[in-house]
Amino acid sequence: MKTVALIVYMAHIGSYVPAETALIGLVDSIRTCMSIDESILHGLSSFALDLQQVTVLFAFKWKLGAR
């Protein structure tokens, strides 16, 4: 997924995209999740913490879509 986001960004700034042909639609943002190390302090596994981050990303998307 990191590679896809990078290629979308490169296409939007007019940079070279490593493909013979590419059809890339317009996007208003590119979001990412940073990995979190498992911590006993959180009481959750690293997978559960990643799911929390994805939940925040989806909630943010819906707020933007409501503009």
mmCIF file of the C-alpha atoms, coordinates in Angstrom:
data_MODEL
# 
_entry.id   MODEL 
# 
loop_
_atom_site.group_PDB 
_atom_site.id 
_atom_site.type_symbol 
_atom_site.label_atom_id 
_atom_site.label_alt_id 
_atom_site.label_comp_id 
_atom_site.label_asym_id 
_atom_site.label_entity_id 
_atom_site.label_seq_id 
_atom_site.pdbx_PDB_ins_code 
_atom_site.Cartn_x 
_atom_site.Cartn_y 
_atom_site.Cartn_z 
_atom_site.occupancy 
_atom_site.B_iso_or_equiv 
_atom_site.pdbx_formal_charge 
_atom_site.auth_seq_id 
_atom_site.auth_comp_id 
_atom_site.auth_asym_id 
_atom_site.auth_atom_id 
_atom_site.pdbx_PDB_model_num 
ATOM 1  C CA . MET A 1 1  ? 0.000   0.000  0.000   1.00 0.00 ? 1  MET A CA 1 
ATOM 2  C CA . LYS A 1 2  ? 2.889   2.348  0.657   1.00 0.00 ? 2  LYS A CA 1 
ATOM 3  C CA . THR A 1 3  ? 4.019   1.913  -2.959  1.00 0.00 ? 3  THR A CA 1 
ATOM 4  C CA . VAL A 1 4  ? 0.546   2.696  -4.305  1.00 0.00 ? 4  VAL A CA 1 
ATOM 5  C CA . ALA A 1 5  ? 0.332   5.881  -2.227  1.00 0.00 ? 5  ALA A CA 1 
ATOM 6  C CA . LEU A 1 6  ? 3.775   6.950  -3.408  1.00 0.00 ? 6  LEU A CA 1 
ATOM 7  C CA . ILE A 1 7  ? 2.887   6.372  -7.082  1.00 0.00 ? 7  ILE A CA 1 
ATOM 8  C CA . VAL A 1 8  ? -0.366  8.327  -6.702  1.00 0.00 ? 8  VAL A CA 1 
ATOM 9  C CA . TYR A 1 9  ? 1.558   11.197 -5.113  1.00 0.00 ? 9  TYR A CA 1 
ATOM 10 C CA . MET A 1 10 ? 4.231   11.131 -7.817  1.00 0.00 ? 10 MET A CA 1 
ATOM 11 C CA . ALA A 1 11 ? 1.580   11.213 -10.560 1.00 0.00 ? 11 ALA A CA 1 
ATOM 12 C CA . HIS A 1 12 ? -0.168  14.180 -8.959  1.00 0.00 ? 12 HIS A CA 1 
ATOM 13 C CA . ILE A 1 13 ? 3.012   16.252 -8.838  1.00 0.00 ? 13 ILE A CA 1 
ATOM 14 C CA . GLY A 1 14 ? 3.801   15.387 -12.451 1.00 0.00 ? 14 GLY A CA 1 
ATOM 15 C CA . SER A 1 15 ? 6.713   13.106 -11.691 1.00 0.00 ? 15 SER A CA 1 
ATOM 16 C CA . TYR A 1 16 ? 7.697   9.892  -13.467 1.00 0.00 ? 16 TYR A CA 1 
ATOM 17 C CA . VAL A 1 17 ? 5.506   6.896  -12.652 1.00 0.00 ? 17 VAL A CA 1 
ATOM 18 C CA . PRO A 1 18 ? 7.145   3.475  -13.103 1.00 0.00 ? 18 PRO A CA 1 
ATOM 19 C CA . ALA A 1 19 ? 4.582   2.035  -15.543 1.00 0.00 ? 19 ALA A CA 1 
ATOM 20 C CA . GLU A 1 20 ? 4.043   1.778  -19.292 1.00 0.00 ? 20 GLU A CA 1 
ATOM 21 C CA . THR A 1 21 ? 0.553   3.244  -18.828 1.00 0.00 ? 21 THR A CA 1 
ATOM 22 C CA . ALA A 1 22 ? -1.323  4.381  -15.758 1.00 0.00 ? 22 ALA A CA 1 
ATOM 23 C CA . LEU A 1 23 ? -4.794  5.755  -15.146 1.00 0.00 ? 23 LEU A CA 1 
ATOM 24 C CA . ILE A 1 24 ? -4.748  7.503  -11.781 1.00 0.00 ? 24 ILE A CA 1 
ATOM 25 C CA . GLY A 1 25 ? -7.783  9.404  -10.574 1.00 0.00 ? 25 GLY A CA 1 
ATOM 26 C CA . LEU A 1 26 ? -7.723  12.607 -8.569  1.00 0.00 ? 26 LEU A CA 1 
ATOM 27 C CA . VAL A 1 27 ? -7.573  12.287 -4.801  1.00 0.00 ? 27 VAL A CA 1 
ATOM 28 C CA . ASP A 1 28 ? -8.087  14.965 -2.166  1.00 0.00 ? 28 ASP A CA 1 
ATOM 29 C CA . SER A 1 29 ? -5.764  13.332 0.355   1.00 0.00 ? 29 SER A CA 1 
ATOM 30 C CA . ILE A 1 30 ? -3.455  10.419 1.011   1.00 0.00 ? 30 ILE A CA 1 
ATOM 31 C CA . ARG A 1 31 ? -3.651  8.972  4.502   1.00 0.00 ? 31 ARG A CA 1 
ATOM 32 C CA . THR A 1 32 ? -1.321  6.633  6.322   1.00 0.00 ? 32 THR A CA 1 
ATOM 33 C CA . CYS A 1 33 ? -1.147  4.545  9.467   1.00 0.00 ? 33 CYS A CA 1 
ATOM 34 C CA . MET A 1 34 ? 2.027   4.503  11.492  1.00 0.00 ? 34 MET A CA 1 
ATOM 35 C CA . SER A 1 35 ? 2.768   1.186  13.126  1.00 0.00 ? 35 SER A CA 1 
ATOM 36 C CA . ILE A 1 36 ? 2.640   1.079  16.887  1.00 0.00 ? 36 ILE A CA 1 
ATOM 37 C CA . ASP A 1 37 ? 4.739   -1.301 18.916  1.00 0.00 ? 37 ASP A CA 1 
ATOM 38 C CA . GLU A 1 38 ? 2.852   -3.588 21.232  1.00 0.00 ? 38 GLU A CA 1 
ATOM 39 C CA . SER A 1 39 ? 2.812   -2.150 24.722  1.00 0.00 ? 39 SER A CA 1 
ATOM 40 C CA . ILE A 1 40 ? 1.669   -3.569 28.030  1.00 0.00 ? 40 ILE A CA 1 
ATOM 41 C CA . LEU A 1 41 ? 0.643   -0.021 29.000  1.00 0.00 ? 41 LEU A CA 1 
ATOM 42 C CA . HIS A 1 42 ? -2.092  0.051  26.354  1.00 0.00 ? 42 HIS A CA 1 
ATOM 43 C CA . GLY A 1 43 ? -3.415  -3.367 27.289  1.00 0.00 ? 43 GLY A CA 1 
ATOM 44 C CA . LEU A 1 44 ? -3.880  -4.113 23.574  1.00 0.00 ? 44 LEU A CA 1 
ATOM 45 C CA . SER A 1 45 ? -1.962  -6.063 20.962  1.00 0.00 ? 45 SER A CA 1 
ATOM 46 C CA . SER A 1 46 ? -0.259  -4.248 18.100  1.00 0.00 ? 46 SER A CA 1 
ATOM 47 C CA . PHE A 1 47 ? -3.015  -5.554 15.793  1.00 0.00 ? 47 PHE A CA 1 
ATOM 48 C CA . ALA A 1 48 ? -5.729  -4.032 18.000  1.00 0.00 ? 48 ALA A CA 1 
ATOM 49 C CA . LEU A 1 49 ? -3.853  -0.716 18.065  1.00 0.00 ? 49 LEU A CA 1 
ATOM 50 C CA . ASP A 1 50 ? -3.570  -0.792 14.256  1.00 0.00 ? 50 ASP A CA 1 
ATOM 51 C CA . LEU A 1 51 ? -7.324  -1.372 14.029  1.00 0.00 ? 51 LEU A CA 1 
ATOM 52 C CA . GLN A 1 52 ? -7.908  1.672  16.232  1.00 0.00 ? 52 GLN A CA 1 
ATOM 53 C CA . GLN A 1 53 ? -5.817  3.784  13.849  1.00 0.00 ? 53 GLN A CA 1 
ATOM 54 C CA . VAL A 1 54 ? -7.759  2.544  10.822  1.00 0.00 ? 54 VAL A CA 1 
ATOM 55 C CA . THR A 1 55 ? -11.013 3.377  12.616  1.00 0.00 ? 55 THR A CA 1 
ATOM 56 C CA . VAL A 1 56 ? -9.786  6.945  13.116  1.00 0.00 ? 56 VAL A CA 1 
ATOM 57 C CA . LEU A 1 57 ? -8.857  7.192  9.420   1.00 0.00 ? 57 LEU A CA 1 
ATOM 58 C CA . PHE A 1 58 ? -12.300 6.048  8.310   1.00 0.00 ? 58 PHE A CA 1 
ATOM 59 C CA . ALA A 1 59 ? -14.016 8.438  10.724  1.00 0.00 ? 59 ALA A CA 1 
ATOM 60 C CA . PHE A 1 60 ? -11.905 11.294 9.342   1.00 0.00 ? 60 PHE A CA 1 
ATOM 61 C CA . LYS A 1 61 ? -12.897 10.364 5.783   1.00 0.00 ? 61 LYS A CA 1 
ATOM 62 C CA . TRP A 1 62 ? -16.591 10.516 6.589   1.00 0.00 ? 62 TRP A CA 1 
ATOM 63 C CA . LYS A 1 63 ? -16.203 13.939 8.198   1.00 0.00 ? 63 LYS A CA 1 
ATOM 64 C CA . LEU A 1 64 ? -14.476 15.256 5.078   1.00 0.00 ? 64 LEU A CA 1 
ATOM 65 C CA . GLY A 1 65 ? -17.127 13.747 2.817   1.00 0.00 ? 65 GLY A CA 1 
ATOM 66 C CA . ALA A 1 66 ? -19.818 15.668 4.702   1.00 0.00 ? 66 ALA A CA 1 
ATOM 67 C CA . ARG A 1 67 ? -18.428 19.074 3.718   1.00 0.00 ? 67 ARG A CA 1 
# 
